Amino acid sequence: MTTVLLLAIFLLAGHAAPTVTMITLLGLFGLGVNPVLISLGVRFAGEAPTLGSALTVSGFNLGTAVGSWIAGLAIDSSLGATGPAAVGTVIAALTLIPAVTIALVQRRRPGPSPARAANESAGTS
């Protein structure tokens, strides 16, 4: 959804009302994924949940810093004010590669899901 919204912002940047709507939706969808990703990091960290959470948040911070730097460079390009939205669209689209890869690997892997395995190791079913 983030990729679609950023692309819409890039394409509709000349129109105020749709841009404001898209930015609002981007905030709702974009920030809503962070708790899900942190919980996945904690779940897959096994016996080091604090490390999993810290690395996930560190990844967000690094991505924000690098993405902001690249978006700043894009403003000086021929894209002008739409440069940051173009950069965000490309970055968001690139995040689909590992997400789809993980989903495919998990789908093909035999055995219990990570949630079931965590429950079984904790003694619950």
C-alpha contacts under 8 A as a table, 3 or more apart, distances in Angstrom:
res1	aa1	res2	aa2	distance
1	M	4	V	5.16
1	M	5	L	6.14
1	M	29	F	7.01
2	T	5	L	5.15
2	T	6	L	6.07
2	T	26	L	6.21
2	T	29	F	6.65
2	T	30	G	6.05
2	T	89	T	7.87
2	T	92	A	6.61
3	T	6	L	5.25
3	T	7	L	6.15
3	T	88	G	7.68
3	T	89	T	5.23
3	T	90	V	7.77
3	T	92	A	5.15
3	T	93	A	5.75
4	V	7	L	5.14
4	V	8	A	6.16
4	V	89	T	7.64
5	L	8	A	4.97
5	L	9	I	6.17
5	L	22	M	6.01
5	L	23	I	7.79
5	L	25	L	7.52
5	L	26	L	6.17
6	L	9	I	4.99
6	L	10	F	6.17
6	L	22	M	7.81
6	L	26	L	7.50
6	L	85	A	5.68
6	L	86	A	7.34
6	L	88	G	6.39
6	L	89	T	5.19
7	L	10	F	5.00
7	L	11	L	6.17
7	L	85	A	6.99
7	L	86	A	6.98
7	L	89	T	5.63
8	A	11	L	5.07
8	A	12	L	5.81
8	A	19	T	7.97
8	A	22	M	7.15
9	I	12	L	5.15
9	I	13	A	5.39
9	I	18	P	7.88
9	I	19	T	5.62
9	I	22	M	6.23
9	I	23	I	7.38
9	I	85	A	6.44
10	F	13	A	5.49
10	F	82	T	5.64
10	F	83	G	7.91
10	F	85	A	5.17
10	F	86	A	5.98
11	L	14	G	7.93
12	L	15	H	5.64
12	L	18	P	6.72
12	L	19	T	6.21
13	A	16	A	7.09
13	A	19	T	5.83
13	A	82	T	6.71
14	G	19	T	7.93
15	H	18	P	6.08
15	H	19	T	6.22
16	A	19	T	5.21
16	A	20	V	6.14
17	A	20	V	5.28
17	A	21	T	6.26
18	P	21	T	5.01
18	P	22	M	6.03
19	T	22	M	5.06
19	T	23	I	6.09
20	V	23	I	5.15
20	V	24	T	6.19
21	T	24	T	5.16
21	T	25	L	6.25
22	M	25	L	5.07
22	M	26	L	5.94
23	I	26	L	4.88
23	I	27	G	6.24
24	T	27	G	5.21
24	T	28	L	6.47
25	L	28	L	5.02
25	L	29	F	6.10
26	L	29	F	5.25
26	L	30	G	5.39
26	L	31	L	7.94
27	G	30	G	5.23
27	G	31	L	5.74
27	G	32	G	7.97
28	L	31	L	5.86
28	L	32	G	6.04
29	F	32	G	5.18
29	F	33	V	6.71
30	G	33	V	5.85
30	G	34	N	7.60
31	L	34	N	5.71
32	G	35	P	6.64
32	G	36	V	7.58
33	V	36	V	5.27
33	V	37	L	6.23
34	N	37	L	5.15
34	N	38	I	6.09
35	P	38	I	5.06
35	P	39	S	6.09
36	V	39	S	5.18
36	V	40	L	6.29
37	L	40	L	5.04
37	L	41	G	6.19
37	L	56	T	7.38
38	I	41	G	4.98
38	I	42	V	6.17
38	I	52	G	7.69
38	I	53	S	5.66
38	I	56	T	5.87
38	I	57	V	7.31
39	S	42	V	5.03
39	S	43	R	6.02
39	S	53	S	7.55
40	L	43	R	5.00
40	L	44	F	6.09
41	G	44	F	5.36
41	G	45	A	5.99
41	G	49	P	7.64
41	G	52	G	4.94
41	G	53	S	5.90
41	G	55	L	7.94
41	G	56	T	6.21
42	V	45	A	5.12
42	V	46	G	7.20
42	V	48	A	7.65
42	V	49	P	4.58
42	V	50	T	7.05
42	V	51	L	7.79
42	V	52	G	4.80
42	V	53	S	5.44
43	R	46	G	6.14
43	R	49	P	6.98
43	R	52	G	7.92
43	R	114	P	7.48
43	R	115	A	7.60
43	R	118	A	7.66
44	F	52	G	7.47
44	F	114	P	7.40
45	A	48	A	5.30
45	A	49	P	5.30
45	A	51	L	7.23
45	A	52	G	5.07
46	G	49	P	6.29
48	A	51	L	5.36
48	A	52	G	6.34
49	P	52	G	4.94
49	P	53	S	6.17
50	T	53	S	5.16
50	T	54	A	6.07
51	L	54	A	5.01
51	L	55	L	5.99
52	G	55	L	5.29
52	G	56	T	6.17
53	S	56	T	5.15
53	S	57	V	6.28
54	A	57	V	5.25
54	A	58	S	6.00
55	L	58	S	4.89
55	L	59	G	6.01
56	T	59	G	5.07
56	T	60	F	6.42
57	V	60	F	5.02
57	V	61	N	6.28
58	S	61	N	5.04
58	S	62	L	6.07
59	G	62	L	5.11
59	G	63	G	6.01
60	F	63	G	5.12
60	F	64	T	6.10
61	N	64	T	5.04
61	N	65	A	6.21
62	L	65	A	5.16
62	L	66	V	6.10
63	G	66	V	5.27
63	G	67	G	5.65
64	T	67	G	5.17
64	T	68	S	5.86
65	A	68	S	5.23
65	A	69	W	6.23
66	V	69	W	5.10
66	V	70	I	6.23
67	G	70	I	5.15
67	G	71	A	5.96
67	G	87	V	7.61
67	G	88	G	7.42
67	G	91	I	7.89
68	S	71	A	4.97
68	S	72	G	6.01
68	S	84	P	7.95
69	W	72	G	5.08
69	W	73	L	6.43
70	I	73	L	5.06
70	I	74	A	6.24
70	I	84	P	7.89
70	I	87	V	7.21
71	A	74	A	4.85
71	A	75	I	6.43
71	A	83	G	6.30
71	A	84	P	4.33
71	A	85	A	7.83
71	A	87	V	5.86
71	A	88	G	7.59
72	G	75	I	5.29
72	G	76	D	7.09
72	G	84	P	6.96
73	L	76	D	5.46
73	L	77	S	6.77
74	A	77	S	4.97
74	A	78	S	7.82
74	A	79	L	6.62
74	A	80	G	6.80
74	A	83	G	4.64
74	A	84	P	6.12
74	A	87	V	7.27
75	I	78	S	7.72
75	I	79	L	6.49
75	I	80	G	4.49
75	I	81	A	5.51
75	I	82	T	7.24
75	I	83	G	5.12
75	I	84	P	6.59
76	D	79	L	7.62
76	D	80	G	5.97
77	S	80	G	5.75
77	S	83	G	7.26
79	L	82	T	5.56
79	L	83	G	4.80
80	G	83	G	5.45
81	A	84	P	6.93
82	T	85	A	5.44
82	T	86	A	6.35
83	G	86	A	5.04
83	G	87	V	6.15
84	P	87	V	5.05
84	P	88	G	6.02
85	A	88	G	4.98
85	A	89	T	6.06
86	A	89	T	5.09
86	A	90	V	6.36
87	V	90	V	5.23
87	V	91	I	6.17
88	G	91	I	5.10
88	G	92	A	5.91
89	T	92	A	5.18
89	T	93	A	6.03
90	V	93	A	5.09
90	V	94	L	6.15
91	I	94	L	5.04
91	I	95	T	6.42
92	A	95	T	5.21
92	A	96	L	6.99
93	A	96	L	5.43
93	A	97	I	7.62
94	L	97	I	5.64
94	L	98	P	7.96
95	T	98	P	6.05
95	T	99	A	6.46
96	L	99	A	4.98
96	L	100	V	5.83
97	I	100	V	5.44
97	I	101	T	6.12
98	P	101	T	4.87
98	P	102	I	5.98
99	A	102	I	5.27
99	A	103	A	6.22
100	V	103	A	5.02
100	V	104	L	6.11
101	T	104	L	5.17
101	T	105	V	6.14
102	I	105	V	5.11
102	I	106	Q	6.02
103	A	106	Q	5.18
103	A	107	R	6.08
104	L	107	R	5.04
104	L	108	R	6.26
105	V	108	R	5.24
105	V	109	R	6.05
106	Q	109	R	5.18
106	Q	113	S	7.90
107	R	110	P	7.93
112	P	115	A	7.95
112	P	116	R	5.81
112	P	117	A	5.92
113	S	116	R	5.19
113	S	117	A	6.13
114	P	117	A	5.03
114	P	118	A	6.08
115	A	118	A	5.15
115	A	119	N	6.24
116	R	119	N	5.05
116	R	120	E	6.07
116	R	125	S	7.31
117	A	120	E	5.04
117	A	121	S	6.12
118	A	121	S	5.20
118	A	122	A	6.19
119	N	122	A	5.06
119	N	123	G	6.28
119	N	124	T	5.11
119	N	125	S	5.89
120	E	123	G	5.04
120	E	124	T	5.36
120	E	125	S	5.79
121	S	124	T	7.53
